[in-house]
């Protein structure tokens, strides 16, 4: 067993054994947002791949159309070894686009943050969610406890200003709700030749550090909450080095969400 494999196995087991601070809440919910094509759904799949030790496709992705493949608000669960569900879940959102009337509405995302977006809600770029579509009596586990912003390392320097404005509005609303926020910076192997040659170079690459700083400047999220990763995309098998980066990010996300659950006293009922 290699040193990387041992490290991966320890990180994975830690998350498999994870217990929430509030025992009467079954899950902490993690909301994943980002531009169309940034790798939101691929990140969710990559997390699942680590725990299933194989390539999965629970969150559907589309690499060709240039439009968001996520049409329905859906909870993605991570299955443990015994078939039970691990205590953290992900929600994918239709991708953001610069133009109004395209991609997810900011109001839809804010509604999801607060736990009022119903499972199975169908995103409509022409109209945002209305109060008649709100979930009634949401539980604590329906609320978001960590916001994950997914940014493409190749495109962070060229993001449209209108899109940046939407992202900042979501960031501000999440901050008002005292939600922890992180950035998952994807496609790092396409950004730096050193990382493409060896994914282990990701945290020593000057290019990757510069891109992380750009992400930090964009949304005001500290460098310690920015995680460079390589999502699974074309692979047919999992890889320990890729898994370690995914697990490093997930460990921080889950701990931040758990801290938020402990510190907040939601007015909604608990599950």
VENQUI-V720274 format. One record per residue. RES is the residue in one small letter. PSI is psi in whole degrees, -180 to 180 (NA if undefined). NEAR is the number of other C-alpha atoms within 10 Angstrom. Layout:
res = {RES:RES}
psi = {PSI:PSI}
near = {NEAR:NEAR}
This chain:
res = {x:x:x:x:x:x:x:x:x:x:x:x:x:x:x:x:x:x:x:x:x:x:x:x:x:x:x:x:x:x:x:x:x:x:x:x:x:x:x:x:x:x:x:x:x:x:x:x:x:x:x:x:x:x:x:x:x:x:x:x:x:x:x:x:x:x:x:x:x:x:x:x:x:x:x:x:x:x:x:x:x:x:x:x:x:x:x:x:x:x:x:x:x:x:x:x:x:x:x:x:x:x:x:x:x:x:x:x:x:x:x:x:x:x:x:x:x:x:x:x:x:x:x:x:x:x:x:x:x:x:x:x:x:x:x:x:x:x:x:x:x:x:x:x:x:x:x:x:x:x:x:x:x:x:x:x:x:x:x:x:x:x:x:x:x:x:x:x:x:x:x:x:x:x:x:x:x:x:x:x:x:x:x:x:x:x:x:x:x:x:x:x:x:x:x:x:x:x:x:x:x:x:x:x:x:x:x:x:x:x:x:x:x:x:x:x:x:x:x:x:x:x:x:x:x:x:x:x:x:x:x:x:x:x:x:x:x:x:x:x:x:x:x:x:x:x:x:x:x:x:x:x:x:x:x:x:x:x:x:x:x:x:x:x:x:x:x:x:x:x:x}
psi = {129:165:-39:-41:-43:-44:-45:-46:-39:-43:-42:-45:-36:-42:-33:-33:3:136:138:152:-29:102:-23:6:127:-36:150:134:134:122:128:119:160:174:152:129:0:-24:28:-56:-37:-34:-44:-45:-40:-40:-47:-37:-41:-46:-28:-12:34:167:127:171:46:-38:113:139:156:113:5:-30:-27:4:163:134:-14:114:-21:141:114:140:132:118:152:122:134:180:-32:9:-9:168:135:156:27:137:157:144:127:149:147:139:148:145:154:-45:143:146:6:144:-170:144:141:-39:-37:-43:-42:-38:-40:-41:-40:-2:12:-5:122:145:132:0:132:119:138:106:-24:-24:135:169:141:165:-27:-19:-2:145:135:140:57:145:169:-40:-7:-21:156:138:-2:134:123:116:122:123:138:118:-31:-25:-5:-28:-14:20:135:139:-36:-37:-42:-41:-42:-44:-39:-36:-43:-44:-44:-41:-40:-38:-40:-31:5:35:133:150:141:165:129:114:111:172:35:-27:-24:-14:-35:123:-35:-39:-36:-38:-34:111:-20:-15:3:-39:-2:-4:125:-38:-44:-40:-39:-41:-38:-40:-38:-43:-42:-44:-34:-46:-1:25:131:154:-32:-13:22:128:114:130:163:115:153:134:-61:-7:154:-10:156:164:133:-42:-41:-43:-40:-42:-42:-45:-36:-45:-46:-40:-44:-43:-48:-40:-40:-43:-41:-40:-41:-40:-42:-40:-24:151:77:148:-16:163:153:160:NA}
near = {5:8:8:14:15:12:13:22:16:12:17:20:11:13:19:17:10:16:15:19:14:15:9:11:17:18:26:26:28:25:23:26:26:25:26:24:23:24:29:31:29:23:23:26:23:29:21:23:23:24:19:15:14:14:18:18:13:16:21:13:17:15:11:8:8:9:17:21:19:22:19:17:19:18:17:18:19:24:15:16:11:6:8:10:15:20:22:24:20:23:23:22:28:29:24:26:23:18:10:13:13:17:23:27:24:16:15:21:24:18:21:23:24:17:23:22:25:18:15:11:16:15:19:17:17:11:13:17:21:11:11:7:13:17:17:12:11:19:17:24:21:26:23:28:32:28:25:21:24:25:25:25:26:18:14:17:12:7:15:13:10:13:17:18:13:16:20:15:16:21:21:15:15:21:13:9:14:14:21:20:24:24:27:28:25:23:22:23:22:14:17:20:14:19:20:16:10:12:18:16:16:22:14:11:14:13:18:22:15:12:21:25:16:16:25:18:12:15:20:14:18:15:16:11:18:22:22:25:25:26:26:25:15:7:10:10:10:16:15:17:16:18:27:21:20:26:22:16:20:19:15:16:23:22:17:20:24:23:18:19:25:12:11:12:9:11:9:14:11:14:14}
